[in-house]
Amino acid sequence: MSYAVKERFLTLQGEGVHAGRRAVFVRFAGCNLWTGLERDRATAICQFCDTDFVGMDGEGGGRFPTAEALATAAAETWGMDRDSRFVVLTGGEPMLQVDADLIDALHAENFFIAIESNGTLPVPRTIDWICISPKAESETVQRSGDELKLVWPQEGSNWQDMQDWDFANLLLQPKDAISDPAASKGHLEQAIAFVQAHPKWRLSLQTHKILGLA
Ligand code: SF4
């Protein structure tokens, strides 16, 4: 199959357990929790998006005809030798497109593969690092992995149940209100208070935004 990619770029992973690590990001186009054809929040199921995943017009984006073509492009973006290669498959919802062929092709390029998914579709364990970010308006079917990253505050979230899911790390990440810094500050304060009260969880910050990285 071919793969529709919004953008592909070299950066540092900003969030979660691997924050600070050199990474190639591959952002797939499309999300199953976004009903609008354009980025129209009024038609979205999910209200948490802070990324543009519509189309294939970003840096390094496009339609890749084969898994090998996309893996080769990711390796070119990495641009060094084969050591410590790290790729983050994100979106949008990457599991709409990620398949066994792509996982094999990225492993053949010596990438450690991380994925950031909304958890509404099963994620194969052949992916090296599974990060799931549940959305209250949807059913999370992928209830195991390495990192559960809950955006906070999130009305209707069943965070108590999530503590019984099979994740090695429980992370709480303050919701970015994007154009409302005062609201973002309030979300940070709520997240800090939550973690203080619930020590199974720890705070995840979007350090790429703090650092001014993509
Ligand atoms: S699930 Fe993720 S990519 Fe999809 S609309 Fe929500 S925040 Fe955006």
Residues whose N, C-alpha, C, O or C-beta is under 5 A from the ligand:
A	BS01	SF4	C31 L33 W34 C46 F48 C49 G91 G92 E93 N118
